[in-house]
Amino acid sequence: MSDPQQLASFSPTVRGAISRRVILAAVMATGCVVLANLLSLQNPARIVLSQSADHSLSPLTKNVLGALTNDVRAVVLFDRQADLFEPVKNLLTEYERKSPRLKLELIDLAREPARAAEVQQQLQMPLNSPENRVIFAANNSAKAISESELSILDFSEFIDTREARRTHFAGEKLFTSAIVAVTEGRQTKVGFVTGHGEHKASDTGGQWGYSKFSNILQQKGLILQEIPLAGTNSIPADCRLLIIAGPRTPYSRDELAKLRKFVGTGGSLFTLLNFYSLQRPTGLEKFLADYDFEIGINQVSDSKNEQSGQGGLLLVDDLVDHPITNPIRGSRLQLLLPRSVGIPEAENDESPTVSILAHSSDASQAVSQIRGNKGTVVMEGKIPLIAVKLHKNDGQPPSRLVVAGDSLFLGNSAIEAGANRDFASLAVNWLLEREHLLAIAPRSVTEYRINLSRAEMTSITWLLLLVLPGGTLGLGLFWWRRQMKNS
């Protein structure tokens, strides 16, 4: 027979004591969990566990949210399997936590198509857009931000991998901009000058169409209109920005006088020229010379930074320190045979009033055009391609001017390349004196990669499927056996 002392550990008294201790421990653990949750509800705090998940808000965004006086509706129309769904949701959750005025609604496009259509109809947004997007609405005004706008992409390895790598998440900048647009109460008007073969905001064509650029402006809450300058037409008094995009025929003296008056009263000007007007100057060259811009009658090539297999396509990465270019430094603009946009040689020691934003590389040439398609090299080395100026007016507000030697880089077929889209958005923000939107930098995306060989992958598979579970089971059996021996 078994020794009674060996079975003493399994007596009813011992089993009862063990049961009471287990129940007491479970009750105490449950009580600790409940108390911890009550404390967290009364004293909310957030701990960031990884850099890639950091959604802390900038002081500017906090100020915008803290100043809200009307409710703002934020509707996330996203497939929940999309890569950017979690960053978008986490960021807007922070917005909602910061301001009770912001009402967040998450709608799964894949599982709730009827609800998505209903909300878009309520907000008077187009229903036929399949792309994931975020809609902000307030004061009978709505603005949509598409998924493609939320990422800044690096195309440096695109030729080899056929993939663009996401380097930055621009959610906060775009979301705060949208909130400002739908709540500020007034709408800013922007004019596209027409009548000389310019790009048109309504044109959906490839190289010459500007409909994608116009969509960027509309997403900022801007009102667009085409403005011809010929005859008795005048620039509307409530127009704050004029865009002159790629004219191909000359402007008359009266038309240039209207532009001069517009700039003299504080209006901003975004002028984009291209090589199509080299044989027939537009008159804007002399007009801009009055504001210290030197527009070259040339086209710039760059043997060092020219896109492989695409002659004349320049990759411009020499961007200087300026509010327009600071957020995209380290990225590239892609320009097509741009003209030089420089500064005249100063006759005295006065500092130049024009700032150069972008240069080509030191292996560049600017070639002037003459008959027979033959050219003469007029400049070599680093050549300025884009410039800006804050122009002071007597008795009037200062005006802002941005001049680019290429207009095709903002056309529909090129605006998504490199940092072209971001440059267009940043330039417009600066021209409209929206510096507060320039201050929000895109967030870097932290990327972790583990490269494993086939043998290493096989070893890890066996480790996870066999060694770890087997080791845990073996350790448990060893401990149980030891306890049995000591009983």
Secondary structure as GFF3:
##gff-version 3
##sequence-region A 1 487
A	DSSP	three_ten_helix	8	10	.	.	.	ID=ss1
A	DSSP	alpha_helix	12	42	.	.	.	ID=ss2
A	DSSP	three_ten_helix	51	53	.	.	.	ID=ss3
A	DSSP	alpha_helix	59	66	.	.	.	ID=ss4
A	DSSP	beta_strand	72	78	.	.	.	ID=ss5
A	DSSP	alpha_helix	85	98	.	.	.	ID=ss6
A	DSSP	beta_strand	102	108	.	.	.	ID=ss7
A	DSSP	alpha_helix	113	122	.	.	.	ID=ss8
A	DSSP	beta_strand	133	138	.	.	.	ID=ss9
A	DSSP	beta_strand	141	146	.	.	.	ID=ss10
A	DSSP	three_ten_helix	147	150	.	.	.	ID=ss11
A	DSSP	beta_strand	151	154	.	.	.	ID=ss12
A	DSSP	alpha_helix	158	161	.	.	.	ID=ss13
A	DSSP	beta_strand	165	169	.	.	.	ID=ss14
A	DSSP	alpha_helix	171	183	.	.	.	ID=ss15
A	DSSP	beta_strand	189	194	.	.	.	ID=ss16
A	DSSP	alpha_helix	211	219	.	.	.	ID=ss17
A	DSSP	beta_strand	223	228	.	.	.	ID=ss18
A	DSSP	beta_strand	239	245	.	.	.	ID=ss19
A	DSSP	alpha_helix	253	264	.	.	.	ID=ss20
A	DSSP	beta_strand	268	272	.	.	.	ID=ss21
A	DSSP	three_ten_helix	275	277	.	.	.	ID=ss22
A	DSSP	alpha_helix	284	289	.	.	.	ID=ss23
A	DSSP	beta_strand	294	295	.	.	.	ID=ss24
A	DSSP	beta_strand	298	302	.	.	.	ID=ss25
A	DSSP	beta_strand	313	316	.	.	.	ID=ss26
A	DSSP	beta_strand	318	319	.	.	.	ID=ss27
A	DSSP	three_ten_helix	326	328	.	.	.	ID=ss28
A	DSSP	beta_strand	333	336	.	.	.	ID=ss29
A	DSSP	beta_strand	341	342	.	.	.	ID=ss30
A	DSSP	beta_strand	354	359	.	.	.	ID=ss31
A	DSSP	beta_strand	364	369	.	.	.	ID=ss32
A	DSSP	three_ten_helix	371	373	.	.	.	ID=ss33
A	DSSP	beta_strand	375	380	.	.	.	ID=ss34
A	DSSP	beta_strand	384	393	.	.	.	ID=ss35
A	DSSP	beta_strand	396	404	.	.	.	ID=ss36
A	DSSP	three_ten_helix	408	410	.	.	.	ID=ss37
A	DSSP	alpha_helix	420	431	.	.	.	ID=ss38
A	DSSP	alpha_helix	435	438	.	.	.	ID=ss39
A	DSSP	beta_strand	443	444	.	.	.	ID=ss40
A	DSSP	alpha_helix	454	462	.	.	.	ID=ss41
A	DSSP	pi_helix	463	467	.	.	.	ID=ss42
A	DSSP	alpha_helix	468	486	.	.	.	ID=ss43
###
